[in-house]
Structures are given as structure tokens and as C-alpha cells.
Amino acid sequence: MVELKIEDLKEIFVELEKTAKEKKDILIELDSAMGDGDLGITMEKAFSAAREEAENYAGDNIGELLKKAGFAMANKAAATMGTLTATAFIRAAAAADGNNRVDYDKIVLMFEKGIEGIKERGKAEVGDKTMLDSLVPAYNALKESRDNGADLKEGMKKAVQAAENGVEQTKNMVSQFGRAHYYGEKSKGKKDPGAAAAFFFLESFSRYLN
């Protein structure tokens, strides 16, 4: 069974920062259609701060590392998406506290707690055209794969596929949050930028595993 250790987490944050930089312009373009147009900048700030915090971490507690990374995100990227992403990492950190490695079961729990944090902080649910519309299908696929005996690598591949499908489904939804919700029915036909961002970062995590 694949287990992630402290060094893995540090390397994953390097990959997530790379993804934030690579996808910055795409996220700005998606967000500019109906939002503030700053999502790409927010994600770059968030994951650069998290990578720096992880790089400087000298302990052996994955929960502590993730908590520090989450608070760094919140401090450097105070926009809504930065706050929600930070909340997810801080909640996931609590599930991993005291562990110097995490296995598939623990990662599923961390994912679950992260989503709970996003729901509580953002007040959104699946179908509201938010990041949850890619994250929740990804979580469900990850959990189902685990329950069916797949390993973490295969589970994350399934999760990424589910997230990508979730992003596509947001084109059929009406935005309920943020500036985009003022567009009402006109928000249909466009991908949700938050859902797309979540997909990009899940894809980056999966690439690291594989």
C-alpha cells in the first residue's frame, strides 16, 4: 500500500505550486468570464506560500505541516478561493495530526474533512456551481475505489476522471455564489473556475503518485 511521508508532502507542494503557475492564465481567463478575474493570481499566491512553509518545516507531523501550510495560504491569499482552499487544508490537517505518514484510508478521511470545511465555510453544496462540483465527485470516486480494493494510485486516477467530469457538468449549472451568481441563467454554458482549479490540483497530486 502506498503511504505518503513528510518528504512526499513537501514534494507534492512543489508540484502544486508548479501547477498554480502553469494554470494561472487559464484560471484568470475562466474567472474573467463572470468573476473578478483574479483566481489564477490567488491560487499562485496560495500555493507559493504553502510550498515555502512546507519547505521550511523541520518536524515529523504531517498534520502540523498541513496546518502551517493552510495558515500560510490564508495569510497570503485572502480572497474567497484562497480562504476556502486554506480551510480545506487546515481541516485535513486535523485528521492527520500526529502522523508521520498517511495511507489510503487516512487520505480518504483527510479529503472528507477538507470538503466538510469548505461546505461549512462557504455555505455551498453540490450543484451550486462551485469547487465542490469537482471535489465531491472526486472524493466519492476515491472512496469507492478504496472500498473496491484499488490502490491509492488507481484511486486518484478515478478521482481525477470524476473531477474532470464534474467540471464539465458545471456548464449546465446556474451560479449561486460570488459575482457570477448575478448573471443567473446566463452563467450556464461556462465552466466554474473554482471547480476547474480543484481539478487541476487533484490532477497534479495524481501525477505525483504515478
SULPE-V371938 format. One record per pair of residues at least 12 apart in sequence whose ideal C-beta (glycine too) atoms are under 8 Angstrom apart, sorted by the first residue. I is the first residue (numbers start at 0). J is the second residue. Records with the same first field share a line. If there is no record, write none. Layout:
BEGIN
I=J / J
END
This chain:
BEGIN
0=102 / 103 / 150 / 151
1=102 / 103 / 150 / 151 / 152 / 208
2=100 / 101 / 102
3=61 / 100 / 101 / 106
4=61 / 99 / 100
5=56 / 58 / 59 / 61 / 64 / 99 / 100
7=207
8=53 / 61 / 64 / 65
9=53 / 54 / 56 / 64
10=207
11=203 / 204 / 207
12=46 / 49 / 50 / 53 / 54 / 68
13=50 / 54
14=203 / 204 / 206 / 207
15=46 / 49 / 50 / 200 / 203 / 204
16=43 / 46 / 47 / 49 / 50
17=203
18=46 / 199 / 200 / 202 / 203
19=39 / 42 / 43 / 45 / 46 / 47 / 200
20=43
22=39 / 42 / 196 / 199
23=39 / 40 / 42 / 43
24=39
25=39 / 195
26=38 / 39 / 42 / 192 / 195 / 196 / 199
27=39 / 40
29=189 / 190 / 192 / 195
30=192
32=189 / 192
33=174 / 178 / 179 / 182 / 185 / 186 / 189
34=177 / 178 / 179 / 192
35=78 / 178
37=78
38=78 / 80 / 192 / 193 / 196
41=76 / 78 / 80 / 81
42=76 / 80 / 81 / 84 / 196
44=75 / 76 / 81
45=72 / 75 / 76 / 80 / 81 / 84 / 85
46=72 / 200
47=75
48=68 / 71 / 72 / 74 / 75 / 76
49=68 / 69 / 71 / 72 / 88
51=71
52=64 / 67 / 68 / 70 / 71
53=67 / 68
59=99
60=96 / 97 / 98 / 99
61=92 / 95 / 98 / 99 / 100 / 101
62=92 / 93 / 94 / 95 / 96 / 97 / 98
63=92 / 96
64=92
65=88 / 89 / 91 / 92 / 95
66=88 / 89 / 92 / 93 / 96
68=88 / 92
69=85 / 86 / 87 / 88 / 89 / 92
70=85 / 89
72=84 / 85 / 88
73=85 / 86 / 89
79=121 / 177
80=130 / 193 / 196
82=120
83=117 / 120 / 121 / 130 / 193
86=113 / 116 / 117 / 119 / 120
87=113 / 114 / 116 / 117
88=113
89=116
90=112 / 113 / 115 / 116
91=109 / 110 / 112 / 113 / 116
92=109
93=112
94=108 / 109 / 111 / 112
95=109
102=151
103=145 / 150 / 151 / 154
104=145
106=141 / 151
107=138 / 141 / 142 / 145
110=137 / 138 / 141 / 142
111=138 / 142
113=134
114=131 / 134 / 135 / 138
117=130 / 131 / 134
118=131
121=176
122=176
123=175 / 176
126=172
127=172 / 174 / 175 / 176
128=169 / 172 / 173 / 174 / 175 / 176 / 179 / 186 / 191 / 194
129=175 / 176 / 191 / 193 / 194
130=191 / 193 / 194 / 196 / 197
131=194
132=165 / 166 / 168 / 169 / 172 / 191 / 194
133=161 / 162 / 163 / 165 / 166 / 169 / 194 / 195 / 197 / 198 / 201
134=162 / 165 / 194 / 197 / 201
135=165
136=161 / 162 / 164 / 165
137=158 / 159 / 161 / 162 / 165 / 197 / 198 / 201
138=158
139=161
140=154 / 157 / 158 / 160 / 161
141=154 / 155 / 157 / 158
143=157
144=157 / 158
151=208
152=205 / 208 / 209
155=201 / 204 / 205 / 208 / 209
156=205 / 209
158=201 / 205
159=198 / 201 / 202 / 205
162=194 / 197 / 198 / 201 / 202
163=198 / 202
165=194 / 198
166=190 / 191 / 194 / 195 / 198
167=190
169=189 / 190 / 191 / 194
170=187 / 188 / 189 / 190
171=187
172=186 / 187 / 191
173=186 / 187
174=186 / 191
179=191
END
